Amino acid sequence: MLGMEIDPLPEDVRQYLRQHFSEVNDELPQGDSYVFSMKLASGERREIKVHRELSEFSGVIAAYLNEHNFAARLERGNVEISEPLRG
Protein backbone atom coordinates (compact mmCIF):
# COMPACT_ATOMS: atom_id res chain seq x y z
CA MET A 1 0.00 0.00 0.00
CA LEU A 2 2.99 2.29 -0.33
CA GLY A 3 2.78 3.48 3.27
CA MET A 4 -0.59 5.20 2.87
CA GLU A 5 -2.69 5.49 5.99
CA ILE A 6 -6.41 4.91 5.88
CA ASP A 7 -8.33 7.94 7.13
CA PRO A 8 -11.37 6.88 9.20
CA LEU A 9 -13.03 10.32 8.83
CA PRO A 10 -14.66 9.62 5.44
CA GLU A 11 -16.11 6.31 6.68
CA ASP A 12 -17.60 8.01 9.76
CA VAL A 13 -19.23 10.65 7.53
CA ARG A 14 -20.51 7.97 5.11
CA GLN A 15 -22.12 6.01 7.96
CA TYR A 16 -23.90 9.12 9.25
CA LEU A 17 -25.17 10.05 5.79
CA ARG A 18 -26.41 6.51 5.10
CA GLN A 19 -28.54 6.68 8.26
CA HIS A 20 -30.39 9.73 6.91
CA PHE A 21 -30.21 9.60 3.10
CA SER A 22 -30.20 7.21 0.16
CA GLU A 23 -27.66 6.90 -2.63
CA VAL A 24 -24.68 8.24 -0.69
CA ASN A 25 -21.68 8.54 -3.03
CA ASP A 26 -18.07 9.59 -2.72
CA GLU A 27 -17.25 12.36 -5.16
CA LEU A 28 -13.86 13.61 -6.30
CA PRO A 29 -12.09 15.57 -3.55
CA GLN A 30 -12.15 19.34 -3.91
CA GLY A 31 -8.95 20.89 -2.64
CA ASP A 32 -8.43 19.64 0.91
CA SER A 33 -12.03 18.46 1.34
CA TYR A 34 -13.72 15.09 1.08
CA VAL A 35 -16.95 15.44 -0.92
CA PHE A 36 -20.03 13.25 -0.62
CA SER A 37 -23.34 13.46 -2.46
CA MET A 38 -26.65 12.01 -1.37
CA LYS A 39 -30.26 11.82 -2.49
CA LEU A 40 -33.00 13.42 -0.40
CA ALA A 41 -36.45 11.84 0.03
CA SER A 42 -37.69 14.49 -2.44
CA GLY A 43 -35.28 13.11 -5.04
CA GLU A 44 -33.05 16.20 -4.95
CA ARG A 45 -29.28 15.74 -4.71
CA ARG A 46 -27.21 17.41 -2.02
CA GLU A 47 -23.48 17.62 -1.34
CA ILE A 48 -21.44 17.86 1.82
CA LYS A 49 -17.75 18.80 1.93
CA VAL A 50 -15.67 17.95 4.98
CA HIS A 51 -12.17 19.36 5.31
CA ARG A 52 -9.65 16.58 5.83
CA GLU A 53 -7.98 18.47 8.68
CA LEU A 54 -11.07 17.63 10.74
CA SER A 55 -9.65 14.11 11.09
CA GLU A 56 -9.25 14.95 14.79
CA PHE A 57 -13.01 14.29 14.91
CA SER A 58 -12.61 10.74 13.59
CA GLY A 59 -14.49 8.47 15.92
CA VAL A 60 -16.78 11.26 17.12
CA ILE A 61 -17.77 12.86 13.80
CA ALA A 62 -21.15 11.05 13.74
CA ALA A 63 -22.00 12.53 17.15
CA TYR A 64 -20.79 15.94 15.94
CA LEU A 65 -22.99 15.71 12.83
CA ASN A 66 -25.98 14.61 14.92
CA GLU A 67 -25.45 17.30 17.56
CA HIS A 68 -25.43 20.03 14.93
CA ASN A 69 -28.30 18.44 12.95
CA PHE A 70 -26.52 18.22 9.63
CA ALA A 71 -29.28 16.04 8.16
CA ALA A 72 -31.70 18.99 8.47
CA ARG A 73 -29.09 21.40 7.11
CA LEU A 74 -28.63 19.20 4.05
CA GLU A 75 -32.38 19.24 3.45
CA ARG A 76 -32.05 23.01 2.98
CA GLY A 77 -28.91 23.01 0.82
CA ASN A 78 -25.32 21.89 0.35
CA VAL A 79 -23.04 22.05 3.39
CA GLU A 80 -19.33 22.64 3.84
CA ILE A 81 -17.53 21.90 7.11
CA SER A 82 -14.16 23.59 7.09
CA GLU A 83 -13.77 24.05 10.84
CA PRO A 84 -15.52 22.83 13.98
CA LEU A 85 -18.62 24.73 14.99
CA ARG A 86 -18.51 26.61 18.25
CA GLY A 87 -21.39 26.38 20.70
Secondary structure, 3 states (H helix, E strand, C coil): CCCCCCCHHHHHHHHHHHHHCEEEEEEEEECCEEEEEEECCCCCEEEEEEEHHHHHHCCCHHHHHHHCCHHHHHHHCCEEECCCCCC
